[in-house]
């Protein structure tokens, strides 16, 4: 019973929610001690970490690895690796994204679900006269939190409704595009592309290991994985994406039971053993991420809060519905059997929960300060999409299919 209870907590991301609320409360009760935790130094070095504020030491190239860097830049690499694993599997033969016609509608809907929020955010920033100050946050409302959106969709539609796999396809495409956006538009420092030769070398080494039938995932992490991570860090790209290039090199059984289907834990290939080992630790990592990134004072609410929130709650469902209907009906690709235009609008509301990835993009889009905190509040408030989704389902007469 205890094991089942623990699995429930882990699989439904309660740890992430708990961490986020703990950070929010802590920051508002004792902001000074919260900031002390964020910036607590683990060690200094001249290779990786955040640049020091001390001018003299910074001039000597010294950097600091603090608690925030450990979680956001190192440990979160395992979260993005698991997300990347799902993207990779979905594109393999037999995977849900391997059939162009089947994948076209959710893929294009994902683009619409990102374009809509981004347009609302940028237009809003221009209208309030703060385009130069806050426009860099345009990608924050583009995010969809797969875990929470999936949970809400299952509660509303039931496990057998075609809206659920459609939402998962849309969300995984959203994640893939989101990773590209972070890599291209949000470098952590000045980009030095020559260092990206290290991830290229890492992929080559991974392919050689694959060919030589290295079945443990640890050598892949310790050699090509570390090499790729350092390549991203030295290149000025966000190192949390550093494990993504090596994921396709891990041996895989090419059996995909569906997006985030934990029955794959029974598969004994290297890639699924990697996910099996890291799934629960990643839940803990996400809890720490929530703790260290959701801690903003309530007074931080500002223009970016409203723009992120409106972009998600309004831009997401409209963008998904419009592009989905255009692709499915006008371009004649067709919606899945049993999925109506009303269902499409409801699942668009479910996709408006940005939370995890929206919080992450907030931290890379803006420097620490009032604007970043205001944007984070918008990401946190996107939980309001839970209520708008249930309201939309009620108004649209959604039928649950178990």
PEWO-V895225 format. One record per backbone hydrogen bond with DSSP energy under -1.0 kcal/mol. CO is the residue of the C=O (numbers start at 0). NH is the residue of the N-H. If there is no record, write none. Layout:
[[CO,NH] [CO,NH]]
This chain:
[[0,4] [1,5] [2,6] [3,7] [4,8] [5,9] [6,10] [7,11] [8,13] [9,12] [12,16] [13,17] [14,18] [15,19] [16,20] [17,21] [18,22] [19,23] [20,24] [21,25] [22,26] [23,27] [24,28] [25,29] [29,33] [30,34] [31,35] [32,36] [33,37] [34,38] [36,39] [37,67] [39,66] [42,64] [44,62] [49,63] [53,57] [54,58] [56,61] [57,60] [61,51] [62,44] [63,49] [64,41] [64,42] [65,69] [66,70] [67,71] [68,72] [68,73] [69,74] [70,75] [73,76] [74,77] [75,79] [76,80] [77,81] [78,82] [79,83] [80,84] [81,85] [82,86] [83,87] [84,88] [85,89] [88,91] [89,96] [91,94] [94,97] [98,102] [99,103] [102,106] [103,107] [104,108] [105,109] [106,110] [107,111] [108,112] [110,114] [111,115] [113,117] [114,118] [115,119] [116,120] [117,121] [118,122] [119,123] [120,124] [121,125] [122,126] [123,127] [124,129] [125,128] [129,133] [130,134] [133,136] [134,137] [136,139] [138,141] [139,142] [144,148] [145,149] [146,150] [147,151] [148,152] [149,153] [150,154] [151,155] [152,156] [153,157] [156,400] [160,163] [161,165] [162,166] [163,167] [164,168] [165,169] [166,170] [167,171] [168,172] [169,173] [170,174] [171,175] [172,176] [173,177] [174,178] [175,179] [176,180] [177,181] [178,182] [179,183] [180,184] [181,185] [191,194] [192,195] [193,196] [194,197] [195,199] [196,200] [197,201] [198,202] [199,203] [200,204] [201,205] [202,206] [203,207] [204,208] [205,209] [206,210] [207,211] [208,213] [209,212] [216,220] [217,221] [218,222] [219,224] [220,225] [222,226] [223,227] [224,228] [225,229] [226,230] [227,231] [228,232] [229,233] [230,234] [231,236] [234,191] [235,187] [235,188] [237,240] [238,241] [240,243] [243,246] [245,248] [246,249] [250,270] [257,260] [260,263] [261,264] [262,265] [263,266] [268,272] [269,273] [270,274] [271,275] [272,276] [273,277] [274,278] [277,281] [278,282] [279,283] [280,284] [281,285] [282,286] [283,287] [284,288] [285,289] [286,290] [287,291] [288,292] [289,293] [293,295] [296,299] [297,300] [301,305] [302,306] [303,307] [304,308] [305,309] [306,310] [307,311] [308,312] [309,313] [309,314] [313,317] [314,318] [315,319] [316,320] [317,321] [318,322] [319,323] [320,324] [321,325] [322,326] [323,327] [324,328] [324,329] [325,330] [326,332] [327,333] [335,338] [339,343] [340,344] [341,345] [342,346] [343,347] [344,348] [345,349] [346,350] [348,351] [349,352] [352,144] [353,357] [354,358] [355,359] [356,360] [357,361] [358,362] [359,363] [360,364] [361,365] [368,372] [369,373] [370,374] [371,375] [372,376] [373,377] [374,378] [375,379] [376,380] [379,382] [380,383] [381,384] [382,385] [383,387] [384,388] [385,389] [386,390] [387,391] [388,392] [389,393] [390,394] [391,395] [392,397] [400,159]]
